[in-house]
Structure formats: structure tokens, C-alpha cells
Amino acid sequence: MPPNNLFAALPPAGPDEAVETLLARGAVRIERIVSTGQASPPGFWYDQDEDEFVVLLAGAATLSFDDGRELALRPGDVVDIPAHCRHRVDSTQADPPTIWLAIFHR
């Protein structure tokens, strides 16, 4: 299999985040997410059945959790979000784009 680069072939900015599944095997799914200023809609909270390990590769973002915690993320930051830990994306940097590597697992 030829190598791929997480920073290559970035999609153009659009109204929605660009989500690309890089690997899905058994209980593991790995996604590259490219954000260009998107945020969770007002009042929306993620409440996922899977654990999510997030690596912020480029850009910047702010996450909020329903217990009141806020995290300002910069490149190299990692966050381990347990299943059913309600959270939301408050902001993402548009230019340069925010690039996430999200690893979902059970």
C-alpha cells in the first residue's frame, strides 16, 4: 500500500467539515477531519457510543464539555474523550484549516 499524507489533498473550504475515514477495522475507526471555521450548532452536544482519541494536527480549536470544562487546542494537543462524555466544538480556525485525527474505539 502506498503511503498517504494527512496534510495532502486537503478539501476546499465549505459549509461543513470534511470527514474522511482512513481506516475502519473491527472496533476501531480512524478519521481525518478538516475544519474551516465550523462549530457545533447552538445547543448541540456530541454523545457518542464510542471512545474518541483526538489529535489536533494543525490549526486551532476550542472544545467544551457539559461539566463546564473548556479546552483550547493547538497543534500537537491530544484529548481522550470517553464514550457518552457530552462535548461540543465551540470554534475551529479557518485559515490555515484545522486538521484533526480522530480515533474512535470501543
N, C-alpha and C positions, 0 to 999 in steps of 0.2 A: 504494500500500500504506500503510495507516495505521501510525503509529509504535507501537512497543511499549516497555515499560519493564521493565528487568531486575529491578526491585525490586517490581513489581506482581504480584498474583495468586500470592503465594508459597504453596506447598502446605503442608498441616498436617504437623506432625512425625509421623514414622512410624518403623518399624524400619529402613527402607532410605533411602539418599539418593534425592532426586528428580532425575532427569535428563531434561532437555527439549532436543531437537535444535532449534536455532533456524535453522540453515542447513546444507544438505548439497549441495555442488556440486563435481563432479569430485573432485579430491584433497583437498578441504577440507571439514571438518565443524566446526560451532561448537555448543557445548552450554552451557546454563546448568545448573549443578549446585547443589542446595540440600542442605546437610548440617546435621543437627541432633544432633550428638554421635556420629555414626558414625565408624568407623575400619576399616582393613583387618583382616581376620581374622588371628589369630596365624599366623605362618609364610607368609602370602600376600604375593607380590610382583607388582606390575604389570610386564609385559614386553611392551610394545606394538610393533606393526609400524609405527606412525606416530609422527612427532614430535608433541609436545604443548606448546603455549604456554599457560600458565595465568596468569590474573589473579585475585587474591583481591579481591573487591569489598566484602565485608562479613564480619564475624566474625573468626575466627582459626583457624589450623590448624598442624599440625606434620607435615612430610614427612621420611621417612628414605630414604636410598639405600643400596644394598648395599655401597658402598665405605666406609660408616661415617659419611658426612655426614648432618647433620640440619639442617633449615631450619624456623625458627619464622616463620610468615607472619602478616601483619596487613594490613588494607585498603590497597590500592594496590600491594602487592608482586606481582612477576611472576617466573615461573620458566619457563625454556625447557628441556624435557626431551627429549633426543634419543631416537629410536626405540631400543628394546632396552636403555635405561638402566633397570635394575631399581629400582623405588621402591615406597613404600607410604605410606598415610596413617595416621599414628600417632594423631592426635586432631583433632577439629573442635569448635568452640564450638557449643553447642546454642541458647543464648538470649542475644542475638539469633542467628538462624541464620547459618551460614557460607554465603556465596554466591560461587560460582566462575564464571568464564567460561573455558571450555576450548576452545582452537582446535587441532584435530588436522589435520595436513597431511603430505603425502608429498613 
